[in-house]
Structures are given as structure tokens and as C-alpha cells.
Amino acid sequence: MQGAINSLVEKIADLQEQAFNLEASASDAEANREAIKLLLERLKFMRQTVSKRKLEFGEN
């Protein structure tokens, strides 16, 4: 279980970094910026959910 949680945390962090990079370079379309903003919000929620589950299972 710990390995799966750690893997999810790493993947989410990678996706967040990619999204931040996309947000910085997306200058030609408002739709892209909005989609990236939504993606970042969802990734943040996913990270919080994984962290919460990790605490519930008593894993650090």
C-alpha cells in the first residue's frame, strides 16, 4: 500500500510540474489557460486526497 501511495504522490507531483510549465508557456489561447487551471485544481485535490488517505492508514 505504501509503495502505491508513494507512486501516486510522485506521479501527481510530476503532473503538477508539467502543468505549471504548460501554464507558463500557454500564451496564445485562453482556453488552454483555463484547462490548465482546472487541471492544477484537480491535481491539488488529488494530492490532498492521497495525503489524507496516507494519514488515515497511519503511513508517513
PDB file of N, CA, C and O in Angstrom:
ATOM      1  N   MET A   1       0.818  -1.188   0.000  1.00  0.00           N
ATOM      2  CA  MET A   1       0.000   0.000   0.000  1.00  0.00           C
ATOM      3  C   MET A   1       0.870   1.263   0.000  1.00  0.00           C
ATOM      4  O   MET A   1       0.601   2.208  -0.741  1.00  0.00           O
ATOM      5  N   GLN A   2       1.902   1.270   0.827  1.00  0.00           N
ATOM      6  CA  GLN A   2       2.790   2.431   0.920  1.00  0.00           C
ATOM      7  C   GLN A   2       3.438   2.724  -0.433  1.00  0.00           C
ATOM      8  O   GLN A   2       3.540   3.879  -0.845  1.00  0.00           O
ATOM      9  N   GLY A   3       3.874   1.663  -1.119  1.00  0.00           N
ATOM     10  CA  GLY A   3       4.505   1.848  -2.419  1.00  0.00           C
ATOM     11  C   GLY A   3       3.556   2.467  -3.430  1.00  0.00           C
ATOM     12  O   GLY A   3       3.953   3.333  -4.209  1.00  0.00           O
ATOM     13  N   ALA A   4       2.321   2.033  -3.421  1.00  0.00           N
ATOM     14  CA  ALA A   4       1.319   2.574  -4.344  1.00  0.00           C
ATOM     15  C   ALA A   4       1.039   4.033  -4.032  1.00  0.00           C
ATOM     16  O   ALA A   4       0.914   4.850  -4.944  1.00  0.00           O
ATOM     17  N   ILE A   5       0.940   4.366  -2.757  1.00  0.00           N
ATOM     18  CA  ILE A   5       0.691   5.755  -2.366  1.00  0.00           C
ATOM     19  C   ILE A   5       1.867   6.637  -2.766  1.00  0.00           C
ATOM     20  O   ILE A   5       1.678   7.725  -3.310  1.00  0.00           O
ATOM     21  N   ASN A   6       3.071   6.168  -2.497  1.00  0.00           N
ATOM     22  CA  ASN A   6       4.257   6.939  -2.870  1.00  0.00           C
ATOM     23  C   ASN A   6       4.337   7.143  -4.373  1.00  0.00           C
ATOM     24  O   ASN A   6       4.702   8.220  -4.846  1.00  0.00           O
ATOM     25  N   SER A   7       3.992   6.100  -5.120  1.00  0.00           N
ATOM     26  CA  SER A   7       3.993   6.206  -6.580  1.00  0.00           C
ATOM     27  C   SER A   7       2.988   7.250  -7.048  1.00  0.00           C
ATOM     28  O   SER A   7       3.289   8.050  -7.934  1.00  0.00           O
ATOM     29  N   LEU A   8       1.788   7.244  -6.452  1.00  0.00           N
ATOM     30  CA  LEU A   8       0.774   8.247  -6.804  1.00  0.00           C
ATOM     31  C   LEU A   8       1.244   9.660  -6.483  1.00  0.00           C
ATOM     32  O   LEU A   8       1.056  10.579  -7.280  1.00  0.00           O
ATOM     33  N   VAL A   9       1.855   9.828  -5.320  1.00  0.00           N
ATOM     34  CA  VAL A   9       2.344  11.143  -4.920  1.00  0.00           C
ATOM     35  C   VAL A   9       3.390  11.640  -5.923  1.00  0.00           C
ATOM     36  O   VAL A   9       3.367  12.805  -6.319  1.00  0.00           O
ATOM     37  N   GLU A  10       4.302  10.760  -6.330  1.00  0.00           N
ATOM     38  CA  GLU A  10       5.339  11.138  -7.294  1.00  0.00           C
ATOM     39  C   GLU A  10       4.727  11.486  -8.651  1.00  0.00           C
ATOM     40  O   GLU A  10       5.116  12.476  -9.270  1.00  0.00           O
ATOM     41  N   LYS A  11       3.783  10.687  -9.111  1.00  0.00           N
ATOM     42  CA  LYS A  11       3.147  10.946 -10.406  1.00  0.00           C
ATOM     43  C   LYS A  11       2.373  12.258 -10.379  1.00  0.00           C
ATOM     44  O   LYS A  11       2.420  13.028 -11.338  1.00  0.00           O
ATOM     45  N   ILE A  12       1.663  12.514  -9.286  1.00  0.00           N
ATOM     46  CA  ILE A  12       0.917  13.768  -9.155  1.00  0.00           C
ATOM     47  C   ILE A  12       1.875  14.949  -9.171  1.00  0.00           C
ATOM     48  O   ILE A  12       1.608  15.955  -9.828  1.00  0.00           O
ATOM     49  N   ALA A  13       2.990  14.836  -8.453  1.00  0.00           N
ATOM     50  CA  ALA A  13       3.976  15.914  -8.434  1.00  0.00           C
ATOM     51  C   ALA A  13       4.531  16.161  -9.832  1.00  0.00           C
ATOM     52  O   ALA A  13       4.700  17.311 -10.236  1.00  0.00           O
ATOM     53  N   ASP A  14       4.814  15.094 -10.573  1.00  0.00           N
ATOM     54  CA  ASP A  14       5.301  15.240 -11.948  1.00  0.00           C
ATOM     55  C   ASP A  14       4.264  15.921 -12.828  1.00  0.00           C
ATOM     56  O   ASP A  14       4.598  16.804 -13.618  1.00  0.00           O
ATOM     57  N   LEU A  15       3.017  15.514 -12.696  1.00  0.00           N
ATOM     58  CA  LEU A  15       1.950  16.130 -13.487  1.00  0.00           C
ATOM     59  C   LEU A  15       1.765  17.600 -13.127  1.00  0.00           C
ATOM     60  O   LEU A  15       1.525  18.432 -14.002  1.00  0.00           O
ATOM     61  N   GLN A  16       1.878  17.918 -11.839  1.00  0.00           N
ATOM     62  CA  GLN A  16       1.764  19.316 -11.433  1.00  0.00           C
ATOM     63  C   GLN A  16       2.890  20.145 -12.042  1.00  0.00           C
ATOM     64  O   GLN A  16       2.656  21.252 -12.526  1.00  0.00           O
ATOM     65  N   GLU A  17       4.096  19.620 -12.020  1.00  0.00           N
ATOM     66  CA  GLU A  17       5.226  20.344 -12.601  1.00  0.00           C
ATOM     67  C   GLU A  17       5.008  20.560 -14.095  1.00  0.00           C
ATOM     68  O   GLU A  17       5.258  21.649 -14.613  1.00  0.00           O
ATOM     69  N   GLN A  18       4.545  19.525 -14.780  1.00  0.00           N
ATOM     70  CA  GLN A  18       4.270  19.659 -16.208  1.00  0.00           C
ATOM     71  C   GLN A  18       3.176  20.701 -16.452  1.00  0.00           C
ATOM     72  O   GLN A  18       3.274  21.507 -17.378  1.00  0.00           O
ATOM     73  N   ALA A  19       2.153  20.680 -15.630  1.00  0.00           N
ATOM     74  CA  ALA A  19       1.056  21.638 -15.783  1.00  0.00           C
ATOM     75  C   ALA A  19       1.536  23.065 -15.537  1.00  0.00           C
ATOM     76  O   ALA A  19       1.156  23.982 -16.266  1.00  0.00           O
ATOM     77  N   PHE A  20       2.370  23.258 -14.515  1.00  0.00           N
ATOM     78  CA  PHE A  20       2.923  24.585 -14.261  1.00  0.00           C
ATOM     79  C   PHE A  20       3.737  25.060 -15.468  1.00  0.00           C
ATOM     80  O   PHE A  20       3.645  26.222 -15.864  1.00  0.00           O
ATOM     81  N   ASN A  21       4.531  24.159 -16.049  1.00  0.00           N
ATOM     82  CA  ASN A  21       5.321  24.512 -17.225  1.00  0.00           C
ATOM     83  C   ASN A  21       4.428  24.863 -18.409  1.00  0.00           C
ATOM     84  O   ASN A  21       4.710  25.805 -19.150  1.00  0.00           O
ATOM     85  N   LEU A  22       3.360  24.109 -18.584  1.00  0.00           N
ATOM     86  CA  LEU A  22       2.420  24.406 -19.662  1.00  0.00           C
ATOM     87  C   LEU A  22       1.733  25.746 -19.442  1.00  0.00           C
ATOM     88  O   LEU A  22       1.539  26.523 -20.377  1.00  0.00           O
ATOM     89  N   GLU A  23       1.372  25.999 -18.202  1.00  0.00           N
ATOM     90  CA  GLU A  23       0.703  27.255 -17.876  1.00  0.00           C
ATOM     91  C   GLU A  23       1.596  28.440 -18.219  1.00  0.00           C
ATOM     92  O   GLU A  23       1.122  29.451 -18.738  1.00  0.00           O
ATOM     93  N   ALA A  24       2.886  28.316 -17.929  1.00  0.00           N
ATOM     94  CA  ALA A  24       3.824  29.397 -18.193  1.00  0.00           C
ATOM     95  C   ALA A  24       4.001  29.636 -19.699  1.00  0.00           C
ATOM     96  O   ALA A  24       4.205  30.772 -20.127  1.00  0.00           O
ATOM     97  N   SER A  25       3.922  28.577 -20.491  1.00  0.00           N
ATOM     98  CA  SER A  25       4.176  28.729 -21.926  1.00  0.00           C
ATOM     99  C   SER A  25       2.900  28.857 -22.767  1.00  0.00           C
ATOM    100  O   SER A  25       2.981  29.109 -23.969  1.00  0.00           O
ATOM    101  N   ALA A  26       1.742  28.691 -22.160  1.00  0.00           N
ATOM    102  CA  ALA A  26       0.489  28.780 -22.914  1.00  0.00           C
ATOM    103  C   ALA A  26       0.059  30.232 -23.009  1.00  0.00           C
ATOM    104  O   ALA A  26      -0.658  30.739 -22.146  1.00  0.00           O
ATOM    105  N   SER A  27       0.503  30.888 -24.059  1.00  0.00           N
ATOM    106  CA  SER A  27       0.211  32.315 -24.175  1.00  0.00           C
ATOM    107  C   SER A  27      -0.764  32.642 -25.298  1.00  0.00           C
ATOM    108  O   SER A  27      -1.213  33.785 -25.392  1.00  0.00           O
ATOM    109  N   ASP A  28      -1.104  31.694 -26.142  1.00  0.00           N
ATOM    110  CA  ASP A  28      -1.910  32.029 -27.311  1.00  0.00           C
ATOM    111  C   ASP A  28      -3.386  31.687 -27.188  1.00  0.00           C
ATOM    112  O   ASP A  28      -4.164  32.095 -28.050  1.00  0.00           O
ATOM    113  N   ALA A  29      -3.813  30.957 -26.158  1.00  0.00           N
ATOM    114  CA  ALA A  29      -5.227  30.591 -26.086  1.00  0.00           C
ATOM    115  C   ALA A  29      -5.736  30.610 -24.647  1.00  0.00           C
ATOM    116  O   ALA A  29      -5.191  29.930 -23.777  1.00  0.00           O
ATOM    117  N   GLU A  30      -6.768  31.381 -24.409  1.00  0.00           N
ATOM    118  CA  GLU A  30      -7.373  31.438 -23.078  1.00  0.00           C
ATOM    119  C   GLU A  30      -7.927  30.073 -22.688  1.00  0.00           C
ATOM    120  O   GLU A  30      -7.894  29.703 -21.514  1.00  0.00           O
ATOM    121  N   ALA A  31      -8.429  29.333 -23.647  1.00  0.00           N
ATOM    122  CA  ALA A  31      -8.969  28.006 -23.361  1.00  0.00           C
ATOM    123  C   ALA A  31      -7.897  27.104 -22.765  1.00  0.00           C
ATOM    124  O   ALA A  31      -8.172  26.337 -21.843  1.00  0.00           O
ATOM    125  N   ASN A  32      -6.691  27.193 -23.283  1.00  0.00           N
ATOM    126  CA  ASN A  32      -5.593  26.390 -22.743  1.00  0.00           C
ATOM    127  C   ASN A  32      -5.307  26.779 -21.295  1.00  0.00           C
ATOM    128  O   ASN A  32      -5.119  25.916 -20.438  1.00  0.00           O
ATOM    129  N   ARG A  33      -5.277  28.054 -21.036  1.00  0.00           N
ATOM    130  CA  ARG A  33      -5.014  28.512 -19.662  1.00  0.00           C
ATOM    131  C   ARG A  33      -6.099  28.034 -18.706  1.00  0.00           C
ATOM    132  O   ARG A  33      -5.807  27.624 -17.582  1.00  0.00           O
ATOM    133  N   GLU A  34      -7.342  28.086 -19.150  1.00  0.00           N
ATOM    134  CA  GLU A  34      -8.441  27.631 -18.306  1.00  0.00           C
ATOM    135  C   GLU A  34      -8.362  26.121 -18.074  1.00  0.00           C
ATOM    136  O   GLU A  34      -8.596  25.648 -16.962  1.00  0.00           O
ATOM    137  N   ALA A  35      -8.037  25.375 -19.113  1.00  0.00           N
ATOM    138  CA  ALA A  35      -7.907  23.916 -18.973  1.00  0.00           C
ATOM    139  C   ALA A  35      -6.764  23.568 -18.027  1.00  0.00           C
ATOM    140  O   ALA A  35      -6.882  22.650 -17.215  1.00  0.00           O
ATOM    141  N   ILE A  36      -5.681  24.288 -18.130  1.00  0.00           N
ATOM    142  CA  ILE A  36      -4.532  24.042 -17.256  1.00  0.00           C
ATOM    143  C   ILE A  36      -4.873  24.413 -15.823  1.00  0.00           C
ATOM    144  O   ILE A  36      -4.489  23.710 -14.889  1.00  0.00           O
ATOM    145  N   LYS A  37      -5.584  25.500 -15.647  1.00  0.00           N
ATOM    146  CA  LYS A  37      -6.004  25.909 -14.299  1.00  0.00           C
ATOM    147  C   LYS A  37      -6.875  24.827 -13.670  1.00  0.00           C
ATOM    148  O   LYS A  37      -6.691  24.480 -12.504  1.00  0.00           O
ATOM    149  N   LEU A  38      -7.814  24.297 -14.433  1.00  0.00           N
ATOM    150  CA  LEU A  38      -8.684  23.230 -13.951  1.00  0.00           C
ATOM    151  C   LEU A  38      -7.858  21.984 -13.614  1.00  0.00           C
ATOM    152  O   LEU A  38      -8.089  21.341 -12.591  1.00  0.00           O
ATOM    153  N   LEU A  39      -6.905  21.649 -14.469  1.00  0.00           N
ATOM    154  CA  LEU A  39      -6.033  20.506 -14.221  1.00  0.00           C
ATOM    155  C   LEU A  39      -5.265  20.685 -12.914  1.00  0.00           C
ATOM    156  O   LEU A  39      -5.167  19.752 -12.116  1.00  0.00           O
ATOM    157  N   LEU A  40      -4.725  21.871 -12.696  1.00  0.00           N
ATOM    158  CA  LEU A  40      -3.985  22.140 -11.464  1.00  0.00           C
ATOM    159  C   LEU A  40      -4.885  22.003 -10.236  1.00  0.00           C
ATOM    160  O   LEU A  40      -4.466  21.467  -9.210  1.00  0.00           O
ATOM    161  N   GLU A  41      -6.102  22.482 -10.343  1.00  0.00           N
ATOM    162  CA  GLU A  41      -7.044  22.354  -9.228  1.00  0.00           C
ATOM    163  C   GLU A  41      -7.345  20.886  -8.930  1.00  0.00           C
ATOM    164  O   GLU A  41      -7.392  20.477  -7.770  1.00  0.00           O
ATOM    165  N   ARG A  42      -7.547  20.107  -9.976  1.00  0.00           N
ATOM    166  CA  ARG A  42      -7.836  18.689  -9.790  1.00  0.00           C
ATOM    167  C   ARG A  42      -6.628  17.942  -9.228  1.00  0.00           C
ATOM    168  O   ARG A  42      -6.775  17.076  -8.366  1.00  0.00           O
ATOM    169  N   LEU A  43      -5.442  18.275  -9.715  1.00  0.00           N
ATOM    170  CA  LEU A  43      -4.229  17.643  -9.197  1.00  0.00           C
ATOM    171  C   LEU A  43      -4.020  17.991  -7.721  1.00  0.00           C
ATOM    172  O   LEU A  43      -3.608  17.144  -6.929  1.00  0.00           O
ATOM    173  N   LYS A  44      -4.306  19.235  -7.366  1.00  0.00           N
ATOM    174  CA  LYS A  44      -4.190  19.646  -5.965  1.00  0.00           C
ATOM    175  C   LYS A  44      -5.157  18.836  -5.102  1.00  0.00           C
ATOM    176  O   LYS A  44      -4.790  18.354  -4.031  1.00  0.00           O
ATOM    177  N   PHE A  45      -6.386  18.690  -5.574  1.00  0.00           N
ATOM    178  CA  PHE A  45      -7.373  17.903  -4.850  1.00  0.00           C
ATOM    179  C   PHE A  45      -6.927  16.448  -4.727  1.00  0.00           C
ATOM    180  O   PHE A  45      -7.059  15.842  -3.663  1.00  0.00           O
ATOM    181  N   MET A  46      -6.400  15.889  -5.815  1.00  0.00           N
ATOM    182  CA  MET A  46      -5.923  14.509  -5.784  1.00  0.00           C
ATOM    183  C   MET A  46      -4.783  14.352  -4.779  1.00  0.00           C
ATOM    184  O   MET A  46      -4.745  13.379  -4.025  1.00  0.00           O
ATOM    185  N   ARG A  47      -3.863  15.302  -4.769  1.00  0.00           N
ATOM    186  CA  ARG A  47      -2.741  15.237  -3.834  1.00  0.00           C
ATOM    187  C   ARG A  47      -3.257  15.303  -2.394  1.00  0.00           C
ATOM    188  O   ARG A  47      -2.788  14.556  -1.535  1.00  0.00           O
ATOM    189  N   GLN A  48      -4.211  16.184  -2.127  1.00  0.00           N
ATOM    190  CA  GLN A  48      -4.776  16.295  -0.785  1.00  0.00           C
ATOM    191  C   GLN A  48      -5.480  15.001  -0.380  1.00  0.00           C
ATOM    192  O   GLN A  48      -5.364  14.554   0.761  1.00  0.00           O
ATOM    193  N   THR A  49      -6.205  14.408  -1.316  1.00  0.00           N
ATOM    194  CA  THR A  49      -6.913  13.159  -1.042  1.00  0.00           C
ATOM    195  C   THR A  49      -5.934  12.039  -0.727  1.00  0.00           C
ATOM    196  O   THR A  49      -6.139  11.278   0.218  1.00  0.00           O
ATOM    197  N   VAL A  50      -4.868  11.937  -1.520  1.00  0.00           N
ATOM    198  CA  VAL A  50      -3.864  10.897  -1.280  1.00  0.00           C
ATOM    199  C   VAL A  50      -3.198  11.123   0.075  1.00  0.00           C
ATOM    200  O   VAL A  50      -2.983  10.173   0.828  1.00  0.00           O
ATOM    201  N   SER A  51      -2.873  12.369   0.385  1.00  0.00           N
ATOM    202  CA  SER A  51      -2.245  12.674   1.673  1.00  0.00           C
ATOM    203  C   SER A  51      -3.176  12.321   2.826  1.00  0.00           C
ATOM    204  O   SER A  51      -2.740  11.792   3.849  1.00  0.00           O
ATOM    205  N   LYS A  52      -4.453  12.618   2.655  1.00  0.00           N
ATOM    206  CA  LYS A  52      -5.444  12.306   3.687  1.00  0.00           C
ATOM    207  C   LYS A  52      -5.530  10.799   3.897  1.00  0.00           C
ATOM    208  O   LYS A  52      -5.559  10.327   5.034  1.00  0.00           O
ATOM    209  N   ARG A  53      -5.571  10.054   2.815  1.00  0.00           N
ATOM    210  CA  ARG A  53      -5.635   8.591   2.908  1.00  0.00           C
ATOM    211  C   ARG A  53      -4.375   8.046   3.575  1.00  0.00           C
ATOM    212  O   ARG A  53      -4.424   7.104   4.365  1.00  0.00           O
ATOM    213  N   LYS A  54      -3.266   8.653   3.239  1.00  0.00           N
ATOM    214  CA  LYS A  54      -1.998   8.229   3.821  1.00  0.00           C
ATOM    215  C   LYS A  54      -2.027   8.401   5.341  1.00  0.00           C
ATOM    216  O   LYS A  54      -1.563   7.533   6.081  1.00  0.00           O
ATOM    217  N   LEU A  55      -2.573   9.519   5.792  1.00  0.00           N
ATOM    218  CA  LEU A  55      -2.697   9.765   7.236  1.00  0.00           C
ATOM    219  C   LEU A  55      -3.676   8.792   7.879  1.00  0.00           C
ATOM    220  O   LEU A  55      -3.442   8.312   8.989  1.00  0.00           O
ATOM    221  N   GLU A  56      -4.764   8.503   7.189  1.00  0.00           N
ATOM    222  CA  GLU A  56      -5.769   7.591   7.728  1.00  0.00           C
ATOM    223  C   GLU A  56      -5.198   6.190   7.933  1.00  0.00           C
ATOM    224  O   GLU A  56      -5.589   5.483   8.861  1.00  0.00           O
ATOM    225  N   PHE A  57      -4.264   5.792   7.054  1.00  0.00           N
ATOM    226  CA  PHE A  57      -3.645   4.488   7.163  1.00  0.00           C
ATOM    227  C   PHE A  57      -2.428   4.523   8.094  1.00  0.00           C
ATOM    228  O   PHE A  57      -1.779   3.502   8.324  1.00  0.00           O
ATOM    229  N   GLY A  58      -2.131   5.708   8.622  1.00  0.00           N
ATOM    230  CA  GLY A  58      -1.013   5.840   9.554  1.00  0.00           C
ATOM    231  C   GLY A  58       0.329   5.704   8.896  1.00  0.00           C
ATOM    232  O   GLY A  58       1.302   5.304   9.536  1.00  0.00           O
ATOM    233  N   GLU A  59       0.397   6.035   7.612  1.00  0.00           N
ATOM    234  CA  GLU A  59       1.642   5.922   6.865  1.00  0.00           C
ATOM    235  C   GLU A  59       2.209   7.309   6.634  1.00  0.00           C
ATOM    236  O   GLU A  59       1.465   8.246   6.341  1.00  0.00           O
ATOM    237  N   ASN A  60       3.527   7.448   6.764  1.00  0.00           N
ATOM    238  CA  ASN A  60       4.180   8.742   6.552  1.00  0.00           C
ATOM    239  C   ASN A  60       5.011   8.717   5.312  1.00  0.00           C
ATOM    240  O   ASN A  60       5.639   9.718   4.969  1.00  0.00           O
TER     241      ASN A  60
END
